[in-house]
Amino acid sequence: MLIKVFSRGTGAGYGPVEYAISPNPFGKGERQMMPIVKKGDPQTMMRQIDAVPFKWKYSSGVISFAKEDKPSEEQITRLMEDFEQLAFAGLPLSSHSILWVLHEENGRKELHFILPRQEVHSGKSFNAFPPGWEKKFDVLRDKYNYAYGWARPDDPLRARPVQPGHLALRKAESNRRKTGIPPTVK
């Protein structure tokens, strides 16, 4: 299991919420299973994000499990609770909002999260993932990976023998989109 926070967050609430809850996000193809809203309300989340007056309106990311990881409902619920306690440390429960959506992609479970970047009561800007956020969330990741024997992203046995490189990544992306590789700019 790994935790990733996306680098997006300046647009309207429709984009991240639509991606999370849609069975066919932005016409990119059908998902293997219908997304399941585990916690929160998508419409409320869109409105909350749209109401944020700052440049950075939301944070989003994913907790991604390896194919061999088979988290139970109880484990997923406990993981969500621990994640929220860490992300909103020191804030009362009533002062934050989060949307959790479960997907299954390529035989793997993915738990997407979206939260507005504003503290509810004070209206002040709030960033649950400031620079260096990985240090505290890696502890949470490791706690669960070791406790349940889930795949670890830092496991040397899972490392690729050769990193694909930029050109290989561009080729894979163009194959997925069925487009040619654009010429490199010199």
Secondary structure by P-SEA (a helix, b strand, c coil): cbbbbbccccccccaaaaaacccccccccccccccccccccaaaaaaaaaaccccccbbbbbbcccccccccaaaaaaaaaaaaaaaacccccccbbbbbbbbbcccbbbbbbbbbccccccccccccccccaaaaaaaaaaaaaaaccccccccccccccccccaaaaaaaaaaaaccccccccc
